[in-house]
Amino acid sequence: MLNAHHDRIRLPQLQARITDAATAAALIHDGMTVGMSGFTRSGEAKEVPLALAARAQKERIKITLMTGASLGNDVDKILTEAGALARRMPFQADPVLRAAINRGEVMYIDHHLSETVELLRTKQIAPIDVAIIEAVAITETGAIIPTTSVGNSASYAILADQVIVEINLSQALELEGLHDVFIPKHRPSREPVPLVAVDQRIGSTAIQIDPDKIAAIVFTHKLDSASPIAQPDEDTAAIARHLIAFFEEEVNAGRLTKQLLPLQAGIGSIANAVMMGFVDSPFEKLTMYSEVLQDCAFDLFDAGKLDFASASSITLSEEKGKDVFSRFAAYKDRLVLRPQEVSNHPEVIRRLGIIAINAALEVDIYGNVNSTHVQGTHMMNGIGGSGDFARNAYLSIFATKSLAKGGDVSRIVPMVTHVDHTEHDVDIIVTEVGLADLRGLAPRERAQVIVNHCVAEPYRSMLKAYIADANQRGGQTPHVLERAFEWHTRYRVHGSMKKIEE
C-alpha cells in the first residue's frame, strides 16, 4: 500500500499510515466517544464504521457517536443492529436507529446543530477520543480537505486525540477549494464571526490539524447515498404558490426587493418543492444561506434565478447528483461549504436577515411547532438546525401539509404534544390550504388566522368549536386543558382524529 495516490496524500510521511478499515477500527475501544464526518447523507465515513460494527458483533463495543447530522449508506442502521451505539447525537434519520431510540436502547441527545461543538469546546460533554473524517485529500501540511460536507468535521478533528481519515477516491479533486473552514476562538477571547455576505470567505479551504494526530488512513470508493426526495405533488405545489404570492405581497409593500433576502430551506421534500416554486417566480438574483443544498438549489442555478449558495453539505437525488458532479466546474465558483457552527450561527443568521423555511410535524392554534416527536413521545429525526434559524431569522416560516394518514390526522391541532419552536419564534404557517401571517398578532388573533387559512375540513369546524369553548374559559392564551390532547388520544385509540359520531 505504500506510495499510493500521491495526489491524495501529499505529505509523504503519512503514506506509511495507510491501512485497512479493520486495522483502523481497532483504534476504537468500548466506551469511547467518536466524532464522525457526515451531514444529511453526505460526506460520512463509509468503511471504518462498518468494520467497527463487524467487531461489535463479536465483542462488547459500545460508543457515543457524534456526527454533523444524519448519515447515509445505512451506517446508523448497521451500527445499531450490531449493538455498537450507546449514545447518539446530535441528529439522525434512520428508521432502525429511531426504533432503538424509542425503545430506550440507545440514548439520543437532540441538539440544535449549532451547539454540539460549542459543548465540546467548553468541555461540557465527554471529549472526542477518535475522529473519523472523510476527505478528498490530505495536503502537503497534513490538512484535511473534506468531501461533500463540512458539518462538525473540522472541530471533531481538531479536538480528537486521534484522527482516522477516509480518502474517498470516488470524490473528485475538483472539490478542493470549495470549503471555507472557520473555527471560532475560545471564550473569553472570541471575536464576532466576520461574515457579512453570503458569498464571503473567512476561513481556510482545509481542516488544519497536527498531522501527527492522523493515526490511520483508509481508502474508499463508496458514493454518498442519494437523497430520497419526492417530486412536488399537488399539495406541495400549492404550498409553494402560497409562499410565492406572500413574497410578492412583501415586495409590493416595500419590505423586500425582488432579490428577497438570503434563503434557508430545511431538508426534505416539502422544502425542496417550495424552493422549486422560485423557478417560475418573478424573483431573481437570489442567494441561499442554508445547511443543505438539495436538488432545488441547482435547478435554481440552471434557471438563472440563484446567484450564490452557502451551506454545510450537498445532498442530491441520484439523477441530480450525476448531472451536477459531471459538470461541477459550472457551479463551483458560486458555492461554499462551511462548518455547521457557522452555517447555523445565530449571530450570522440575524445579521444576514435570513428567510427561513422549515417543515413541521404539527402546529397548534397559537403557532407553537412540533418538529420532532410523534404523539409527543416518539422521536422522529431531531430538531436539526430549524431552531437555530427560527429564533434568529428575518422571517421564520413553517410549512406542512394540513393532513396526514389519509386525512385521519390533522397537522393543525389544539395544542402540540411537544414544543420545539414556540409561538414567539414563528412568523408564518403555510399549508396547501393557505398561509397564515402571524406577525403582530395576539394569541387569540393568531388562532383565528391559522384556523381560517391553514386547516382543512372537518378539522376547521372542530377547531372553531374548540376555540369558542376555550375563549369562554378566558385567558390571554385560552385553552380547555382537559380537551387539549383529545384529538391525539382519539387517534391513538381509534386510528383517527375525526369525531366519532354517537
C-alpha positions as CSV (number, residue, x, y, z in Angstrom):
1,M,0.0,0.0,0.0
2,L,3.0,2.3,0.2
3,N,3.4,5.2,-2.2
4,A,-0.2,5.0,-3.1
5,H,-2.2,8.0,-4.5
6,H,0.4,10.8,-4.1
7,D,-2.2,13.3,-5.4
8,R,-4.5,12.3,-2.4
9,I,-1.8,12.1,0.3
10,R,0.6,14.9,-0.3
11,L,2.5,14.7,2.9
12,P,5.0,11.8,2.3
13,Q,5.3,10.8,6.0
14,L,1.6,9.9,6.0
15,Q,1.9,7.3,3.3
16,A,3.1,4.8,6.0
17,R,-0.2,5.2,7.8
18,I,-2.3,3.8,5.0
19,T,-4.1,0.7,6.3
20,D,-7.3,-1.3,6.0
21,A,-10.6,-0.4,7.7
22,A,-10.4,-3.2,10.3
23,T,-7.0,-2.1,11.5
24,A,-8.2,1.5,11.7
25,A,-11.3,0.5,13.6
26,A,-9.2,-1.3,16.2
27,L,-8.2,2.1,17.4
28,I,-11.7,2.5,18.8
29,H,-12.5,0.9,22.1
30,D,-15.5,0.2,24.3
31,G,-16.8,3.4,26.0
32,M,-15.0,5.8,23.6
33,T,-16.6,8.9,22.1
34,V,-16.3,9.0,18.3
35,G,-16.8,12.1,16.2
36,M,-17.6,11.3,12.6
37,S,-18.0,13.4,9.5
38,G,-21.3,13.4,7.7
39,F,-24.2,15.8,7.3
40,T,-27.5,14.8,5.9
41,R,-26.4,11.7,4.0
42,S,-23.3,13.3,2.6
43,G,-19.6,13.1,3.4
44,E,-19.9,10.4,6.1
45,A,-17.1,7.9,6.8
46,K,-18.1,4.7,4.9
47,E,-15.5,1.9,5.7
48,V,-14.3,2.2,9.3
49,P,-17.8,2.4,10.9
50,L,-18.7,-0.9,9.1
51,A,-15.5,-2.5,10.3
52,L,-16.4,-1.3,13.8
53,A,-19.9,-2.9,13.5
54,A,-18.3,-6.2,12.5
55,R,-16.2,-6.1,15.7
56,A,-19.1,-5.2,17.8
57,Q,-20.9,-8.4,16.7
58,K,-18.1,-10.4,18.3
59,E,-17.0,-8.4,21.3
60,R,-18.5,-5.7,23.5
61,I,-18.0,-2.3,22.0
62,K,-20.4,0.5,22.8
63,I,-19.6,4.0,21.8
64,T,-21.0,7.5,21.9
65,L,-21.3,8.6,18.3
66,M,-21.4,12.3,17.3
67,T,-21.8,13.5,13.7
68,G,-22.8,16.6,11.9
69,A,-26.3,15.4,11.2
70,S,-27.8,12.2,9.6
71,L,-25.7,9.6,7.9
72,G,-26.0,7.8,4.6
73,N,-25.0,4.3,3.4
74,D,-27.0,2.7,6.3
75,V,-24.2,3.5,8.7
76,D,-26.6,4.3,11.6
77,K,-28.6,1.2,10.8
78,I,-25.6,-1.2,10.7
79,L,-24.1,0.2,13.9
80,T,-27.4,-0.1,15.7
81,E,-28.0,-3.7,14.6
82,A,-24.5,-4.5,15.8
83,G,-25.3,-3.1,19.2
84,A,-22.4,-0.6,18.9
85,L,-24.3,2.5,19.9
86,A,-24.7,3.5,23.5
87,R,-25.4,7.2,22.8
88,R,-26.0,9.2,19.6
89,M,-26.1,12.9,18.9
90,P,-27.0,15.5,17.5
91,F,-29.3,14.3,14.7
92,Q,-30.4,11.1,13.0
93,A,-32.9,10.0,10.3
94,D,-32.5,6.2,10.2
95,P,-35.7,4.1,10.9
96,V,-33.7,1.3,12.7
97,L,-31.9,3.7,15.0
98,R,-35.1,5.6,15.5
99,A,-36.8,2.5,16.8
100,A,-33.9,1.7,19.1
101,I,-34.0,5.2,20.5
102,N,-37.8,5.0,21.1
103,R,-37.3,1.6,22.8
104,G,-34.8,3.2,25.1
105,E,-31.9,1.1,23.9
106,V,-29.8,4.0,22.5
107,M,-29.7,7.2,24.5
108,Y,-30.3,10.0,21.9
109,I,-29.4,13.6,22.7
110,D,-31.1,16.0,20.3
111,H,-29.1,19.2,19.8
112,H,-29.5,22.4,17.9
113,L,-26.9,21.8,15.2
114,S,-25.0,25.0,16.0
115,E,-24.4,23.9,19.6
116,T,-22.7,20.5,19.6
117,V,-19.1,21.6,19.1
118,E,-19.7,24.5,21.5
119,L,-20.4,22.0,24.2
120,L,-17.3,20.0,23.2
121,R,-15.1,23.1,23.1
122,T,-16.1,24.1,26.6
123,K,-15.8,20.6,27.9
124,Q,-19.5,20.4,28.9
125,I,-19.8,16.9,27.4
126,A,-17.4,14.0,27.0
127,P,-14.4,14.8,24.8
128,I,-13.8,13.2,21.4
129,D,-11.4,10.2,21.6
130,V,-11.3,9.4,17.9
131,A,-12.5,11.4,14.9
132,I,-13.3,9.6,11.6
133,I,-13.3,12.1,8.7
134,E,-14.0,11.5,5.0
135,A,-11.6,13.5,2.8
136,V,-10.9,14.3,-0.8
137,A,-7.2,14.5,0.0
138,I,-4.6,15.4,2.7
139,T,-2.4,18.5,1.8
140,E,1.3,18.9,2.0
141,T,0.9,20.2,5.5
142,G,-1.3,17.4,6.7
143,A,-4.6,19.5,6.4
144,I,-7.7,17.5,5.6
145,I,-9.8,18.5,2.6
146,P,-13.4,17.4,3.2
147,T,-15.7,16.0,0.6
148,T,-19.4,16.9,0.2
149,S,-20.0,18.1,3.7
150,V,-18.2,20.0,6.4
151,G,-20.6,19.7,9.3
152,N,-18.8,19.2,12.6
153,S,-15.8,17.5,10.9
154,A,-13.3,20.3,11.5
155,S,-13.9,20.7,15.2
156,Y,-14.0,16.9,15.7
157,A,-10.6,16.5,14.0
158,I,-9.2,19.4,16.0
159,L,-10.5,18.3,19.3
160,A,-9.9,14.5,19.0
161,D,-6.9,12.7,20.4
162,Q,-6.6,10.6,17.2
163,V,-7.9,11.0,13.7
164,I,-8.7,8.4,11.1
165,V,-9.0,9.8,7.6
166,E,-11.0,8.0,4.9
167,I,-9.9,9.1,1.5
168,N,-12.8,8.8,-0.9
169,L,-11.4,8.1,-4.4
170,S,-14.9,8.4,-5.9
171,Q,-14.9,12.1,-4.9
172,A,-13.2,14.4,-7.5
173,L,-10.2,16.5,-6.6
174,E,-12.3,19.3,-8.1
175,L,-14.0,19.6,-4.7
176,E,-10.7,21.2,-3.4
177,G,-11.2,24.9,-2.8
178,L,-15.0,24.5,-2.2
179,H,-14.8,24.7,1.6
180,D,-14.5,27.6,4.0
181,V,-13.3,26.3,7.4
182,F,-13.6,29.0,10.1
183,I,-13.2,28.0,13.8
184,P,-14.3,30.5,16.5
185,K,-11.8,31.3,19.2
186,H,-12.2,30.1,22.8
187,R,-14.0,32.4,25.1
188,P,-13.3,35.0,26.5
189,S,-11.1,35.9,23.6
190,R,-13.7,35.2,21.0
191,E,-14.4,37.8,18.3
192,P,-17.6,38.1,16.1
193,V,-17.8,35.8,13.2
194,P,-16.6,38.2,10.4
195,L,-19.2,37.1,7.8
196,V,-21.3,39.9,6.3
197,A,-22.2,38.5,2.9
198,V,-23.3,35.1,1.7
199,D,-20.5,34.8,-0.8
200,Q,-17.7,35.9,1.6
201,R,-14.9,33.5,2.6
202,I,-13.5,33.9,6.1
203,G,-11.5,30.7,6.7
204,S,-9.3,28.1,5.0
205,T,-10.1,25.5,2.4
206,A,-9.0,22.6,4.5
207,I,-9.1,21.4,8.1
208,Q,-5.8,22.4,9.8
209,I,-4.5,19.8,12.3
210,D,-1.3,18.4,13.6
211,P,-0.5,15.6,11.1
212,D,0.9,13.5,13.9
213,K,-2.7,13.0,15.1
214,I,-3.5,11.2,11.9
215,A,-3.3,7.6,13.2
216,A,-4.7,5.8,10.1
217,I,-5.7,6.4,6.5
218,V,-8.2,4.2,4.7
219,F,-9.3,4.3,1.1
220,T,-12.9,4.0,-0.1
221,H,-14.7,4.2,-3.4
222,K,-18.2,4.3,-2.0
223,L,-20.5,7.1,-3.1
224,D,-22.8,9.2,-0.9
225,S,-26.3,7.9,-0.6
226,A,-28.7,9.5,-2.9
227,S,-31.4,11.8,-1.3
228,P,-34.9,10.2,-1.4
229,I,-36.5,13.5,-2.2
230,A,-40.0,13.0,-3.7
231,Q,-41.1,15.1,-6.6
232,P,-43.5,18.0,-5.9
233,D,-47.2,16.9,-5.7
234,E,-50.4,18.9,-5.8
235,D,-50.2,19.8,-2.1
236,T,-46.5,20.8,-2.0
237,A,-47.0,22.8,-5.3
238,A,-49.9,24.6,-3.6
239,I,-47.7,25.4,-0.5
240,A,-45.1,26.9,-2.9
241,R,-47.7,29.0,-4.7
242,H,-49.0,30.4,-1.4
243,L,-45.4,31.4,-0.4
244,I,-44.6,32.9,-3.7
245,A,-47.8,35.0,-3.5
246,F,-46.8,36.1,0.0
247,F,-43.3,37.2,-1.1
248,E,-44.9,39.2,-4.0
249,E,-47.0,41.0,-1.4
250,E,-44.0,41.7,0.7
251,V,-42.2,43.2,-2.4
252,N,-45.3,45.3,-3.2
253,A,-45.4,46.6,0.4
254,G,-41.7,47.6,0.1
255,R,-40.5,45.2,2.8
256,L,-38.5,43.1,0.3
257,T,-37.0,43.5,-3.1
258,K,-37.2,41.0,-6.0
259,Q,-33.8,39.7,-4.7
260,L,-35.6,38.9,-1.4
261,L,-33.0,38.1,1.4
262,P,-30.9,35.0,1.7
263,L,-33.0,31.9,1.8
264,Q,-32.7,28.9,4.1
265,A,-34.6,25.7,3.4
266,G,-34.8,22.7,5.6
267,I,-34.1,19.2,4.3
268,G,-36.9,17.1,2.8
269,S,-39.5,17.0,0.0
270,I,-41.6,19.9,1.2
271,A,-38.7,22.3,1.5
272,N,-37.3,21.2,-1.8
273,A,-40.7,21.6,-3.5
274,V,-41.2,25.1,-2.0
275,M,-37.8,26.2,-3.3
276,M,-38.7,24.8,-6.7
277,G,-41.5,27.3,-6.8
278,F,-39.0,30.1,-7.3
279,V,-38.0,28.7,-10.7
280,D,-41.1,30.2,-12.3
281,S,-41.4,33.2,-9.9
282,P,-40.6,36.9,-10.6
283,F,-37.7,36.8,-8.1
284,E,-34.1,36.9,-9.3
285,K,-30.5,37.2,-8.2
286,L,-31.4,35.1,-5.2
287,T,-28.9,33.8,-2.6
288,M,-29.1,30.9,-0.2
289,Y,-27.5,30.7,3.3
290,S,-28.6,27.2,4.4
291,E,-27.5,23.9,5.9
292,V,-28.0,21.6,3.0
293,L,-28.1,22.2,-0.8
294,Q,-30.7,19.9,-2.3
295,D,-31.8,19.4,-6.0
296,C,-33.7,22.7,-5.9
297,A,-30.6,24.8,-5.5
298,F,-29.0,23.5,-8.7
299,D,-32.3,23.8,-10.5
300,L,-32.4,27.5,-9.5
301,F,-28.8,27.9,-10.6
302,D,-29.7,26.4,-14.0
303,A,-32.8,28.6,-14.3
304,G,-30.7,31.7,-13.7
305,K,-32.5,32.5,-10.5
306,L,-29.8,31.8,-8.0
307,D,-26.5,33.7,-7.8
308,F,-24.7,32.1,-4.9
309,A,-25.3,29.4,-2.3
310,S,-23.7,28.8,1.1
311,A,-24.3,25.6,3.1
312,S,-22.7,22.8,5.2
313,S,-23.4,20.0,2.7
314,I,-24.6,19.0,-0.7
315,T,-27.2,16.2,-0.7
316,L,-28.8,15.3,-4.1
317,S,-31.0,12.7,-5.7
318,E,-29.2,10.1,-7.8
319,E,-30.1,11.6,-11.1
320,K,-29.3,15.2,-10.0
321,G,-26.1,14.1,-8.4
322,K,-24.8,12.5,-11.6
323,D,-25.7,15.7,-13.5
324,V,-24.2,18.2,-11.0
325,F,-20.9,16.4,-10.4
326,S,-20.4,15.7,-14.1
327,R,-20.2,19.5,-14.7
328,F,-19.2,20.7,-11.2
329,A,-17.0,23.4,-12.6
330,A,-20.1,25.3,-13.8
331,Y,-21.2,25.7,-10.1
332,K,-18.1,25.7,-8.0
333,D,-17.4,29.4,-8.1
334,R,-20.9,30.0,-6.8
335,L,-20.8,27.6,-3.9
336,V,-19.2,27.4,-0.5
337,L,-19.5,24.7,2.3
338,R,-18.9,25.8,5.9
339,P,-18.8,24.2,9.3
340,Q,-22.3,23.9,10.7
341,E,-21.5,26.2,13.6
342,V,-21.1,28.9,11.0
343,S,-23.9,28.0,8.6
344,N,-26.2,27.8,11.6
345,H,-24.6,30.6,13.7
346,P,-27.4,32.8,15.3
347,E,-25.4,36.0,15.0
348,V,-24.8,35.4,11.3
349,I,-28.4,34.4,10.6
350,R,-29.7,37.6,12.2
351,R,-27.0,39.8,10.6
352,L,-27.8,38.5,7.1
353,G,-31.6,38.6,7.5
354,I,-32.3,35.0,6.6
355,I,-35.7,34.0,5.3
356,A,-36.0,30.5,6.9
357,I,-38.4,27.9,5.5
358,N,-38.6,24.7,7.6
359,A,-41.1,21.8,8.0
360,A,-43.3,20.9,10.9
361,L,-44.8,17.7,12.2
362,E,-47.7,19.6,13.8
363,V,-48.7,23.1,14.6
364,D,-51.1,24.3,17.2
365,I,-53.7,27.1,17.1
366,Y,-51.3,29.6,18.6
367,G,-48.3,28.8,16.3
368,N,-46.3,26.5,18.5
369,V,-44.5,24.0,16.3
370,N,-43.5,20.4,17.0
371,S,-40.7,19.3,14.6
372,T,-39.5,16.1,16.3
373,H,-41.9,13.9,18.3
374,V,-44.8,11.8,17.1
375,Q,-47.7,11.9,19.6
376,G,-45.3,13.9,21.9
377,T,-43.2,10.9,22.9
378,H,-41.6,9.1,19.9
379,M,-38.6,10.8,18.3
380,M,-38.8,11.1,14.5
381,N,-35.4,12.6,13.4
382,G,-34.5,15.6,15.6
383,I,-34.7,19.4,15.7
384,G,-31.7,19.8,13.4
385,G,-31.0,23.4,12.6
386,S,-34.5,24.6,12.4
387,G,-34.3,26.2,15.9
388,D,-31.1,28.0,15.0
389,F,-32.9,29.6,12.1
390,A,-36.4,30.1,13.5
391,R,-35.3,32.1,16.6
392,N,-33.0,34.4,14.6
393,A,-34.4,34.7,11.1
394,Y,-35.8,37.8,9.5
395,L,-38.8,35.7,8.6
396,S,-39.5,32.3,10.2
397,I,-41.7,30.2,8.0
398,F,-43.0,26.7,8.8
399,A,-44.6,24.6,6.1
400,T,-46.6,21.4,6.4
401,K,-49.4,19.6,4.6
402,S,-52.6,20.1,6.6
403,L,-53.5,16.4,6.7
404,A,-51.7,13.1,7.2
405,K,-52.6,9.4,7.3
406,G,-55.2,9.8,4.6
407,G,-57.0,12.5,6.4
408,D,-57.1,10.7,9.8
409,V,-54.5,13.2,11.2
410,S,-54.7,16.9,11.2
411,R,-51.3,18.7,11.3
412,I,-53.0,21.7,13.0
413,V,-54.2,20.7,16.4
414,P,-55.4,22.5,19.6
415,M,-52.1,22.0,21.4
416,V,-48.9,20.4,20.1
417,T,-47.7,17.4,22.1
418,H,-44.1,18.6,22.1
419,V,-42.8,22.1,21.6
420,D,-39.6,22.7,19.5
421,H,-40.4,26.2,18.4
422,T,-42.6,28.5,20.5
423,E,-45.1,30.8,19.1
424,H,-42.6,33.6,19.7
425,D,-40.3,32.2,17.0
426,V,-42.9,31.6,14.3
427,D,-44.0,34.2,11.8
428,I,-45.7,32.3,9.0
429,I,-47.6,29.0,8.9
430,V,-48.4,27.7,5.4
431,T,-50.2,24.5,4.2
432,E,-51.8,23.6,0.9
433,V,-55.0,25.3,2.2
434,G,-53.4,28.7,2.6
435,L,-51.0,30.9,4.5
436,A,-51.3,32.5,8.0
437,D,-49.3,35.6,8.6
438,L,-48.9,35.8,12.4
439,R,-46.7,38.9,12.7
440,G,-48.0,41.4,15.2
441,L,-51.0,39.3,16.3
442,A,-52.0,38.3,19.9
443,P,-52.7,34.7,20.6
444,R,-56.5,34.9,20.1
445,E,-55.9,36.6,16.8
446,R,-53.3,34.0,15.7
447,A,-55.8,31.2,16.4
448,Q,-58.4,32.7,14.1
449,V,-55.9,33.3,11.3
450,I,-54.4,29.8,11.5
451,V,-57.8,28.1,11.5
452,N,-59.3,30.2,8.8
453,H,-56.3,30.0,6.4
454,C,-54.4,26.7,7.1
455,V,-56.9,24.0,8.2
456,A,-58.9,21.5,6.1
457,E,-62.3,20.2,7.0
458,P,-63.6,18.6,9.1
459,Y,-60.9,19.8,11.4
460,R,-61.5,23.5,10.7
461,S,-65.0,23.3,12.2
462,M,-63.7,21.2,15.1
463,L,-61.0,23.8,15.9
464,K,-63.5,26.6,15.7
465,A,-65.7,24.9,18.2
466,Y,-62.6,24.3,20.5
467,I,-61.6,27.9,20.2
468,A,-65.1,29.1,21.1
469,D,-65.1,26.9,24.2
470,A,-61.6,28.0,25.2
471,N,-62.4,31.7,24.8
472,Q,-65.3,31.1,27.3
473,R,-62.7,29.9,29.8
474,G,-60.7,33.1,29.3
475,G,-57.1,33.8,29.5
476,Q,-54.5,35.6,27.3
477,T,-53.9,32.2,25.6
478,P,-57.2,30.3,26.1
479,H,-57.3,26.5,26.3
480,V,-59.6,23.8,27.5
481,L,-56.8,21.8,29.2
482,E,-58.8,18.6,29.7
483,R,-59.5,18.5,26.0
484,A,-56.2,19.9,24.6
485,F,-54.9,16.5,23.6
486,E,-58.3,14.9,22.9
487,W,-57.6,14.6,19.2
488,H,-54.3,12.7,19.9
489,T,-56.0,10.4,22.3
490,R,-58.7,9.6,19.8
491,Y,-56.1,8.8,17.1
492,R,-54.2,6.5,19.5
493,V,-57.4,4.6,20.4
494,H,-59.4,4.7,17.2
495,G,-56.9,5.5,14.5
496,S,-58.4,8.8,13.6
497,M,-58.6,12.3,15.0
498,K,-62.0,12.8,13.5
499,K,-65.0,13.0,15.8
500,I,-66.7,9.7,16.5
501,E,-70.4,10.1,15.7
502,E,-72.6,8.8,18.5
